[in-house]
């Protein structure tokens, strides 16, 4: 059955699927071209058609019932090239995870049947990471698992494939967000915190010896405190003193008046998450970006879902402005602290949402 056969170019360009088509992104629909009589996937490499000649369909059967034939270039009835590439990359990921040491790039490329240069580019486009960065992230995850299970730091490092503990310690803050010992003890150490009130409800601010490590929003102050306890189960949580109340006031000023927050941040996350969060901090106030645009910003155009996951994992509201990321059609999607708060923040920054 026909999903949409518009009479004018305007009605097509207003459809969010047109934006997906112009970006040549994968989608869960098909489009037909009246002048050629074919239908394609939205990520087909053929020339972009004129909008007045385009129709959208939910299934191949619907397009064919309307009289269109399958494109011989993107072959919509077959597994897409992207799907096959994703399966190939998944095989390489399992290959990396099963190896004691990171396989050479040439070996991985040979297994994929590609040149090293092409393989490197494809791997990064699908996963958002280079093969080496993926291998490093997998080893870091094995270290986390070992430390969480109570293994000695040295044993956890060597079992994860690190030949030198000194090299890991040099990068431990970037990999774990803290030293291995601190990770093993659940982020033990002093963390000062306080709950205040702002225009968006309750706001919890927490600070480690490195900087602000949490800014969370909600309706229930007790729930915010419990969330902090869950994130840092062995930390020594210290209630606010007068000096820290000033820090909370500066955060409230950031939320309510859009003031600059010139305080150091203690940003804890994976290498990929930190790349996303750095990109978010580059989005100016009063502007938004789609998840696909953020993926482009970090050089991983196929990692749209991973970008959305990194936004959802952000625990530093406002300071890392994940509220400035919207859907491709401009609509507001999920926000860790509620879509209404996301809308309110964008309105404060001059966005018409």
Secondary structure, 3 states (H helix, E strand, C coil): CCCECCCCHHHHHCCHHHHHHHCCCCCCCEEEECCCCEEEECCCCCCCCCHHHEEEECCHHHHHHCCCEECCCCCCCCCCHHHHHHHHHHHHHHHHHHCCCCCCHHHHHHHHCCCHHHHHHHHHHHHCCCHHHHHHHHHHHHHHHHHHCCCCHHHHHHHCCCCCHHHHHHCHHHHHCCCHHHHHCCCCCEEEEEEEEECCEEEEEEECCCCEEEEEEECCHHHHHHHHHHHCCCCEEEECCHHHHHHHHHHHHHHHHCCCCCCCECCCCCHHHHHHHHHHHCCCCCCCEEHHHHHHHCCCCCCHHHHHHHHHHCCECCCCCHHHEECCCCCCCCCCCCHHHHHHHHHHCCCCC
